[in-house]
Amino acid sequence: MTITYEQARDRVRAELEPTWRTGTFSIDDRTIVENDKMYVFEVGAREYLKDRDPAFEIVGGVVVVYKNDGRVDSLPSVQVALDQSLQRRPNPEPVFI
C-alpha cells in the first residue's frame, strides 16, 4: 500500500508533535520532496523555519516517510542532500504559511 503525501505529512505530525520541545512544531510543506521510496519533510521550530531565528535551529537528521509502509524515520542530512533521485515540486496546497 502506497501512502499519499498528505497521509505521510499527517504521520509526521502525529509522531513528532506530541513530544516536541523546541519552539513551535512545524512542517514546511511548501515544496514536496520525494522519490519512488520516500517523502522527505522539513520539520523544525516555526520560529526557525518561518522567522529564521537561529536560536531555534535544529541540527541533525532529516525526517522521511517510506511510501510502502508509512514508517517515519530519520536519515543523515548529507545522505538526503546527495540523493539525486529526489524530486522537488511546489505543493499546490501547502499548510505552512
Number of C-alpha atoms within 10 A of each C-alpha: 7 13 15 12 19 12 14 23 18 11 16 21 16 11 11 15 15 9 9 14 10 14 14 14 18 21 19 18 22 16 17 19 19 20 15 11 14 22 23 27 21 16 21 23 23 20 18 17 20 13 10 12 12 10 11 17 16 12 8 11 15 19 20 25 24 19 21 12 12 19 13 19 13 14 13 11 14 11 11 17 10 9 11 9 11 17 14 12 10 11 13 10 10 14 11 12 7
